[in-house]
Amino acid sequence: MCSSDFSLKLIAGACLLIIVTDSFVMQQILEKESIIHMTSEPEIYQNCYKPQIRMRVIFTAYAILSASVCFVLTVALMICDEFSDWFDKIVNWVAEFMYASFGPILLTFCLFGLFSIPELAHECHPNYIS
């Protein structure tokens, strides 16, 4: 068991702060999305607001995911000895998880974003698109 020094505690605390802040931002995005959906015209919502909200949700979710991975690895360093089998299992699990989430899944979202560039380039207003 290694002793967790102040820097590891600081990193874990910063990761938790990022997770909490981004979770609050995600909640606000989802709440505002329903308000925008009710107040804007259906065609404008579908062609302008919806693609931009989707991309914000995806980017915020990946920010939460990244901070969570950093938090898990930092806590694993604080709790386990870095040469132990438990630490090795945690690192392997995180590496496999990151391979899936930051590999093919992120590639799919990036391709979705490339196909949505025309909708993402608009400036949205409740009654018209500029």
C-alpha positions as CSV (number, residue, x, y, z in Angstrom):
1,M,0.0,0.0,0.0
2,C,1.6,3.2,-1.1
3,S,1.0,6.4,0.9
4,S,-1.0,8.9,-1.0
5,D,0.7,12.2,-1.0
6,F,-0.9,15.6,-1.4
7,S,-0.4,15.8,-5.2
8,L,-2.5,12.6,-5.8
9,K,-5.2,13.9,-3.5
10,L,-5.2,17.2,-5.4
11,I,-5.5,15.5,-8.7
12,A,-8.4,13.3,-7.4
13,G,-10.1,16.4,-6.0
14,A,-9.7,18.3,-9.3
15,C,-11.1,15.3,-11.2
16,L,-14.1,15.2,-8.9
17,L,-14.6,18.9,-9.3
18,I,-14.6,18.5,-13.1
19,I,-17.0,15.6,-12.9
20,V,-19.5,17.6,-10.7
21,T,-19.2,20.7,-12.8
22,D,-19.7,18.9,-16.1
23,S,-22.6,16.9,-14.6
24,F,-24.2,20.2,-13.7
25,V,-23.6,21.6,-17.2
26,M,-25.1,18.4,-18.7
27,Q,-28.2,18.8,-16.5
28,Q,-28.5,22.4,-17.7
29,I,-28.1,21.5,-21.3
30,L,-30.9,18.9,-21.1
31,E,-33.2,21.2,-19.2
32,K,-32.7,24.0,-21.7
33,E,-33.2,21.6,-24.6
34,S,-36.8,20.9,-23.6
35,I,-37.4,24.7,-23.2
36,I,-35.9,25.4,-26.7
37,H,-37.9,22.5,-28.1
38,M,-41.2,24.0,-26.8
39,T,-40.5,27.6,-27.7
40,S,-39.0,27.3,-31.2
41,E,-40.6,26.3,-34.4
42,P,-40.4,22.6,-35.2
43,E,-38.5,22.9,-38.4
44,I,-35.9,25.3,-36.9
45,Y,-35.5,23.0,-33.9
46,Q,-34.9,19.9,-36.1
47,N,-32.5,21.6,-38.5
48,C,-30.7,24.0,-36.3
49,Y,-31.0,23.4,-32.5
50,K,-31.1,19.6,-32.3
51,P,-27.8,18.9,-34.0
52,Q,-26.0,21.5,-31.9
53,I,-27.5,20.2,-28.7
54,R,-26.5,16.7,-29.6
55,M,-22.9,17.7,-30.1
56,R,-22.8,19.6,-26.8
57,V,-24.2,16.5,-25.0
58,I,-21.6,14.3,-26.6
59,F,-18.7,16.6,-25.8
60,T,-19.9,17.1,-22.2
61,A,-20.3,13.3,-21.8
62,Y,-16.8,12.7,-23.0
63,A,-15.4,15.4,-20.7
64,I,-17.2,13.6,-17.8
65,L,-15.8,10.3,-19.0
66,S,-12.2,11.6,-19.3
67,A,-12.3,13.1,-15.8
68,S,-13.8,9.8,-14.5
69,V,-11.0,7.8,-16.0
70,C,-8.4,10.1,-14.5
71,F,-10.2,9.9,-11.1
72,V,-10.2,6.1,-11.2
73,L,-6.6,5.8,-12.1
74,T,-5.6,8.4,-9.4
75,V,-7.6,6.6,-6.7
76,A,-6.1,3.3,-7.8
77,L,-2.6,4.8,-7.3
78,M,-3.6,6.1,-3.9
79,I,-5.1,2.8,-2.7
80,C,-3.0,0.1,-4.4
81,D,0.7,-0.5,-4.7
82,E,1.6,0.2,-8.3
83,F,3.3,-3.2,-8.6
84,S,0.3,-5.1,-7.2
85,D,-2.1,-7.4,-9.2
86,W,-5.1,-5.2,-8.3
87,F,-3.5,-2.2,-9.8
88,D,-2.6,-4.1,-12.9
89,K,-6.2,-5.3,-13.2
90,I,-7.6,-1.8,-12.8
91,V,-5.2,-0.4,-15.4
92,N,-6.1,-3.2,-17.8
93,W,-9.8,-2.6,-17.3
94,V,-9.4,1.1,-17.8
95,A,-7.3,0.5,-21.0
96,E,-9.9,-1.8,-22.5
97,F,-12.7,0.6,-21.6
98,M,-10.8,3.6,-23.1
99,Y,-10.1,1.5,-26.2
100,A,-13.8,1.1,-26.8
101,S,-15.0,4.5,-25.7
102,F,-12.3,6.6,-27.3
103,G,-11.8,4.4,-30.3
104,P,-14.7,3.2,-32.4
105,I,-17.4,5.0,-30.5
106,L,-15.7,8.4,-30.7
107,L,-14.9,7.8,-34.3
108,T,-18.6,7.2,-35.0
109,F,-19.5,10.5,-33.2
110,C,-16.8,12.3,-35.2
111,L,-18.2,11.0,-38.5
112,F,-21.7,12.0,-37.3
113,G,-20.3,15.5,-36.6
114,L,-18.7,15.7,-40.1
115,F,-22.0,14.8,-41.7
116,S,-23.7,17.4,-39.6
117,I,-21.4,20.3,-40.4
118,P,-24.0,22.3,-42.4
119,E,-26.5,22.1,-39.4
120,L,-23.7,23.0,-36.9
121,A,-22.6,26.1,-38.9
122,H,-26.0,27.9,-38.5
123,E,-26.7,30.6,-36.0
124,C,-30.0,29.6,-34.5
125,H,-32.8,32.0,-33.5
126,P,-36.3,31.0,-32.3
127,N,-38.0,32.1,-35.5
128,Y,-35.3,31.9,-38.2
129,I,-31.9,30.5,-39.1
130,S,-29.0,32.7,-40.2
